[in-house]
């Protein structure tokens, strides 16, 4: 056995880091990194929106992105496709767990 192999074999096993902590920290770091580029991203969007060389679709998309970040997205109304208000229907169902006991209502589970 080589020296490297014997060192690896005798090294204590490392426990994996807690995934939730690592994942949360990673997401926080990614958000922080992305937010650090906010000014540049807005400048790029404004440049596309104002560019005569950009396609109309690109200009509209950039304008919408700027408005969404500055003012938030427009609330979407919920409707049933007609001019009437949406009706919510609540339904309660009884689920039979033991169908064999259906005839004996006094039986204990």
C-alpha positions as CSV (number, residue, x, y, z in Angstrom):
1,X,0.0,0.0,0.0
2,X,1.4,3.4,-0.9
3,X,1.9,6.2,1.7
4,X,-1.0,8.2,0.2
5,X,-3.4,5.2,0.4
6,X,-2.4,4.4,4.0
7,X,-2.9,8.1,5.0
8,X,-6.4,8.2,3.4
9,X,-7.3,4.9,5.0
10,X,-6.3,6.1,8.5
11,X,-7.8,9.6,8.1
12,X,-11.1,10.1,10.1
13,X,-14.2,10.2,8.1
14,X,-15.7,13.7,7.7
15,X,-19.3,14.1,8.4
16,X,-21.2,16.0,5.7
17,X,-22.2,19.5,6.6
18,X,-25.9,20.1,7.4
19,X,-27.6,20.6,4.0
20,X,-30.2,23.1,5.3
21,X,-27.6,25.4,6.8
22,X,-25.3,25.1,3.7
23,X,-28.2,25.6,1.3
24,X,-29.6,28.6,3.2
25,X,-26.2,30.2,3.4
26,X,-25.6,29.5,-0.3
27,X,-29.0,31.0,-1.3
28,X,-28.3,34.0,0.9
29,X,-24.9,34.4,-0.8
30,X,-26.4,34.1,-4.2
31,X,-29.1,36.7,-3.4
32,X,-26.5,39.1,-2.0
33,X,-24.3,38.6,-5.1
34,X,-27.2,39.2,-7.5
35,X,-28.3,42.3,-5.6
36,X,-24.8,43.7,-5.8
37,X,-25.3,43.9,-9.6
38,X,-28.7,45.7,-9.4
39,X,-27.5,49.0,-10.7
40,X,-25.7,47.5,-13.6
41,X,-28.7,45.3,-14.5
42,X,-31.0,48.3,-14.4
43,X,-28.6,50.3,-16.6
44,X,-28.5,47.4,-19.1
45,X,-32.3,47.2,-19.1
46,X,-32.6,51.0,-19.6
47,X,-30.1,50.8,-22.4
48,X,-32.0,48.1,-24.2
49,X,-35.3,49.9,-23.7
50,X,-33.9,53.1,-25.2
51,X,-31.9,51.4,-28.0
52,X,-33.1,52.0,-31.6
53,X,-31.2,48.9,-32.6
54,X,-33.1,46.6,-30.2
55,X,-36.2,44.7,-31.4
56,X,-39.5,46.1,-30.3
57,X,-40.0,42.9,-28.3
58,X,-36.7,43.3,-26.4
59,X,-37.5,47.0,-25.7
60,X,-41.0,46.1,-24.3
61,X,-39.5,43.2,-22.2
62,X,-36.9,45.5,-20.8
63,X,-39.5,48.2,-20.0
64,X,-41.7,45.7,-18.3
65,X,-38.8,44.3,-16.2
66,X,-38.0,47.9,-15.1
67,X,-41.6,48.7,-14.2
68,X,-42.0,45.3,-12.3
69,X,-38.9,46.0,-10.2
70,X,-39.8,49.6,-9.5
71,X,-43.6,49.3,-8.9
72,X,-44.3,45.6,-8.5
73,X,-46.3,43.4,-10.7
74,X,-49.9,44.3,-11.5
75,X,-52.4,42.3,-9.4
76,X,-54.2,39.8,-11.6
77,X,-58.0,39.7,-11.1
78,X,-59.6,36.3,-10.4
79,X,-62.8,35.7,-12.2
80,X,-65.0,33.0,-13.8
81,X,-64.8,34.4,-17.3
82,X,-68.2,36.1,-17.0
83,X,-69.2,39.4,-15.6
84,X,-70.4,37.8,-12.4
85,X,-68.3,37.6,-9.2
86,X,-66.4,34.4,-8.6
87,X,-68.2,32.0,-6.4
88,X,-66.2,29.8,-4.2
89,X,-67.7,26.4,-3.5
90,X,-66.6,24.5,-0.4
91,X,-67.3,20.8,-0.3
92,X,-66.9,18.6,2.7
93,X,-66.6,14.9,2.0
94,X,-66.7,12.1,4.5
95,X,-64.2,9.5,3.8
96,X,-65.0,5.9,4.8
97,X,-62.0,4.4,6.3
98,X,-63.4,1.0,7.3
99,X,-66.2,0.2,4.9
100,X,-66.9,-3.1,6.7
101,X,-67.9,-1.2,9.8
102,X,-70.5,0.9,7.8
103,X,-73.4,-1.2,9.1
104,X,-72.3,-1.0,12.7
105,X,-72.3,2.7,13.6
106,X,-71.8,2.0,17.3
107,X,-68.6,-0.1,16.8
108,X,-65.4,1.4,18.2
109,X,-62.5,1.8,15.8
